[in-house]
Amino acid sequence: MKKHVSSEFPNGQFLRFGVLVICAVVALNITPTVIAFIPDRSRVVQKRVDSGAQSRHRDNGIPIEGGGYRSLMRNGSGKVQADAVKEMKSEHKRKETIKSDNARKRRERRINRPLTADAPVEVIIPENLTVDEKNSIRIGNTDKDSLPNYSEEPEFMRRRLGSQLTGCCYTYGDYAAEDMCGLYGVDCEGGGDGKNEDDEEGDCSQDGLSFIGISFSVNTEDGNPYSYQLCDQFAMESIIDRDYDYVMSMDEDGWLVGGGYKTFDYSGKMPYIDSSHTELVRIGSLDVDKGGTSIAQVYEAMSSVYFAPLNIYPEYLKGGGGHHSGDEDEGDGQVESCDVTLVVSVVEEYDDNQNYSEYEYFLDQLFSALEDVNGGPCMDDRDTDPHVSMVRGLKFKSSYAQYNYMYSSNLEVAVWQAMYPNGVPIGSKSYAAFPPGGSSKREYVGYGNLYFFFDRANITSAFNPNRDLTDDESYYATLYSSGGSDTFYSSVTSVDENMYAGSNDNNDNGDWEHNPYNWKSSYAQHDMTDGWDLPPNCNQEGETFFGIPLSMTSDSKLQSTSSFQSQFDFENIIDRNYTYIESFGTNHGWLVGESIGNGAGSIVDKDTAHIPLFYMGTTNPNMGGMSLSNMIAIAKKIEFGALYIKPAFVFIDESGHLVMQFEADATSAIGYLYDSFCKQVGISWNYETPSNNVGSYTNCAMHAAGDRAAYGCGPDNSNTGGFCPRMTIAYSVEFQSEDHSAAYIQQANNYVDYWRSLYPTGVAVGTNKFCKDGGCLGLFLNRYDLYFVFKPDLGGSWVEYNGASAAPTFSPAPTWTGGCDDPHNFHLDKCFRKRFHPRQSAVAWDSLGEVGQLSVFLVTFMAATLSISIFLARARKRRRKGESYFAFFVRDLTRKRKKIWKKKKKKKSRRKKAADLEESMLGDDGASRKSKRSHKSSRSRSKSKSGRSSSRSRRSRSKSRSKSRMHDSDRNNDSGRPDDKQVGQMDPAQHKLV
């Protein structure tokens, strides 16, 4: 076949030409990217300032841009008046004089102050040091003689903002924390509660919350998926108001019973598991050095105690008792909050001729066992009133709503009373692991168990009773789960008056109703351990807010908190050793990260340090709120500058919480951002309405559209609005004494003075991996979960969600620094999972569930029985006389193998015969054509040769058997079939089909 060659291009040139044409077209269509800058004087001046060739303000000290420049412009003409320049110079000189005088006084105080190991030393750090060099200087670890003697020169202390249009906190840059307390009208010399010396028991110097009790935890569809199912007897979700039909608001934890809360709940409550329980014995502190009892001692004591399943009888639902936040003050106008509890009792059963009940005998045994293991004096050896804490800081919509809630809930309790007239052992037929995700498979829960609670939300061990349930106990324990409760719900239709009479302690207030129009902008400065007073047209509370994240990753390998800033190490103001602190008034400890083994038994939380700026409320639009997507859309359109913050002082606020106040500079970027949020998403109030480009609004924000940062807290503001940047360090702190309270506040404020000297004009927080330029804004679902982040100057935004919130039983908080290699951490959940990995087969088997496991078992059983039946039928038919079934099985198995081998041998011989026949029919010419089509391997050629030799031997044997057949074959070979050589030499034209 001839090849066609183009007459225009040589061979291969056409392809090259096409490539060149394509490159030319692409080059013509690509617009070159040109990087250009508009030449402006600010860049030149900034370059000279950075190189040290000139000072920041040249040309008679006139600023070239920023707030200072705009303040000097008059009438829009652009001319700077000489008197303004002169005034600015004199003002600057006056400030420098005041600053040097204050520095001299502080140096004198520092020299005269005795230096102790616990007291921080005030150090002035120059601005020309790097961030690592600044962070390396720590007050508590620095020797007085080794401190650098830096002079407090103004050039060092002034932040060079460059082209920054907004800074922070210039006015009070030279004030110490003690001075700032007076400017804000706060007493920083104390305020904390000290314990009563009469209440001190023995050598117990620390209260604790660990205890032994009974769990009523349930796992529900609307609750936290990590919640345990430990109570099949009481439908706890039936006595809570999750839909806000009667309830207006609660504290940040929400309902403690009924399944807990999911993440992304509309209410924004903390995503905790169900922690419902009743406490039987308070262990208290776990710190042996402070009079506590260790976990190992508790386990050893419980191992020697024998107890029968305890029967629990529900009494009634109780609501009342003013909360500690102070909202019950007369004339304030806020709705009083209360705590709601379910009162239960332990049914005391007596054996024959016994004066002590089984429950009393168990308590005596337990206290004796704890004494035998040298339990500490912090253990509570007094009787407790069994109850289930359901919610704290709850506010009802009205007295009528409170009455209806109490009636409906007590009606449910009345049904339980009818079902269990003599009480019921609490338990479940489910499976659970303590702690969850532990070393081995989940174990059967059972009935009548007692549990050790490290804190309210952390069960670390279960203790089984010494006997099984009786028939009557088993009937009542499984009555609800087996579907036998329908008749009781239909028969019980009212509540006993005697039972309901004790369910309201604060029923003396008469009829009342929440007035939403009594709402004030100052309510935004809220106590998170109490409920909100909601504004008009808002039907559900919410904890979602915009703020500044300040949490940090701990040195512990077990800490899962992300680092959102590296400028403030709040660990330096935390009393981990409880030198000053005695206990906390809530189940939460240090909000900047609590440790397991903290002694006080506080909930093990990760670092949740933050500054809330603007509370958005619920994310449920059907209840008056705004969806998360609309919140994000609005925040993306707000152009705010880098958010600079500066700590002012540490104090105890009016609710008893330990708080760090930041300077409330209404002219800073934070103040501008607060004003923008109020204008765009604040609620309509006093004839002011919000306006934004998204067209989405909320009735549940805790800030008014007319509110401004200038109305907030601080010496330069009017103290009537909601702007007040604060960070809560701990809730309801209780000190060992008033002197300890004052000493702690002074030590903390000494460190605040260090930060104020380090950042005289504030700092935009961030890290090398998070918000590198600093000053970002965050959208929080609650204080636990940072969801979305916005960079300043419309620099972008992204989702910053920490892999979803896990239940607090997955201890994410800092512990001993050795991680899981340290024996102190062996009991932690993560270390259990790391040391004892569950087998993959066990995980796969558990994933099938009960139905899947039963199906696999049935299929396996049917397959096995079918195989056995087939074998028996075959054995009866083919078994020899006197032969056993096993011998037949062996013989049948070997016979099958022989048959399989013979079949394979026959197939191989047939293939060889077919190959020999093909070669004999084709001859040499066919072989040559086959060699042209493909190359045979040496092995295949050797096989073909052996095949031909074997065929010759078979033909020779056939000749010896029959002479007539030999003559016929020779005749055929001579007449009709040429030999191989003749076939190879024949003309192709002679091959004709006849």
Disulfide bonds with the S-S distance in Angstrom:
Cys168-Cys169 2.04
Cys181-Cys188 1.83
Cys204-Cys378 1.94
Cys538-Cys700 2.02
Cys713-Cys724 2.19
Cys771-Cys776 1.92
Cys820-Cys831 2.40
